[in-house]
Amino acid sequence: MTGRAEELFVGAVCVVLALLLLRRIALALRSGEIPLYRTRLNRAEAGDARFWTLVAINAGLFVLLFVIAADLLLGLGFRL
């Protein structure tokens, strides 16, 4: 693979991962339950602060993956 082909491949993988993470966030907001590895954390059991912190961390990772994917696919030239 050439350099550009690798960037396109990694960018596509980042887009897929970002979409999966967005799905996780949407399900957490809808059901009040966020998956953590093999367990599921319920909003009522964990408390609002812990639940919203985990949602915020997932949202931050979504933004980071989306920026990386945009940089690799569109050639924006960001250096993170």
C-alpha positions as CSV (number, residue, x, y, z in Angstrom):
1,M,0.0,0.0,0.0
2,T,1.1,3.5,-0.7
3,G,1.0,6.3,1.8
4,R,-2.3,7.7,0.6
5,A,-4.0,4.3,0.4
6,E,-3.0,3.7,4.0
7,E,-4.4,7.1,5.0
8,L,-7.7,6.3,3.3
9,F,-7.9,2.9,4.9
10,V,-7.2,4.2,8.4
11,G,-9.6,7.1,7.8
12,A,-12.4,4.7,6.8
13,V,-11.7,2.6,9.9
14,C,-11.9,5.7,12.1
15,V,-15.3,6.6,10.5
16,V,-16.7,3.2,11.3
17,L,-15.4,3.3,14.8
18,A,-16.8,6.8,15.3
19,L,-20.2,5.7,14.0
20,L,-20.2,2.7,16.4
21,L,-19.4,5.1,19.2
22,L,-22.2,7.5,18.2
23,R,-24.6,4.5,18.3
24,R,-23.4,3.6,21.8
25,I,-24.0,7.2,22.9
26,A,-27.5,7.3,21.4
27,L,-28.4,4.0,23.1
28,A,-27.1,5.3,26.4
29,L,-29.1,8.4,26.2
30,R,-32.2,6.6,25.1
31,S,-32.1,3.7,27.6
32,G,-30.2,5.2,30.5
33,E,-27.7,2.3,30.3
34,I,-24.1,2.5,29.0
35,P,-22.1,-0.6,28.2
36,L,-18.7,-1.0,29.8
37,Y,-16.7,-3.9,28.5
38,R,-18.7,-6.9,29.7
39,T,-21.1,-5.1,32.0
40,R,-23.8,-2.5,31.6
41,L,-23.9,0.6,33.9
42,N,-27.3,1.8,34.7
43,R,-27.9,5.5,35.4
44,A,-29.9,4.8,38.6
45,E,-27.3,2.4,40.0
46,A,-24.2,4.6,39.2
47,G,-25.7,8.0,39.8
48,D,-26.1,10.9,37.4
49,A,-22.5,12.3,37.7
50,R,-20.8,9.0,36.8
51,F,-23.2,8.2,34.0
52,W,-22.9,11.7,32.4
53,T,-19.1,11.6,32.8
54,L,-18.9,8.4,30.9
55,V,-21.2,9.8,28.2
56,A,-19.0,12.9,28.0
57,I,-15.9,10.7,27.7
58,N,-17.5,8.7,24.9
59,A,-18.6,12.0,23.1
60,G,-15.0,13.3,23.4
61,L,-13.6,10.2,21.8
62,F,-16.2,10.4,19.1
63,V,-15.1,14.0,18.2
64,L,-11.5,12.9,18.3
65,L,-12.1,10.0,15.9
66,F,-14.2,12.1,13.6
67,V,-11.4,14.8,13.4
68,I,-8.8,12.1,12.7
69,A,-11.0,10.5,10.0
70,A,-11.7,13.9,8.4
71,D,-8.0,14.7,8.4
72,L,-7.0,11.4,6.8
73,L,-9.8,11.2,4.3
74,L,-9.9,14.9,3.2
75,G,-6.2,15.6,3.6
76,L,-6.7,18.6,5.9
77,G,-3.1,18.5,7.3
78,F,-3.9,18.5,11.0
79,R,-1.2,17.3,13.2
80,L,-2.6,15.9,16.5
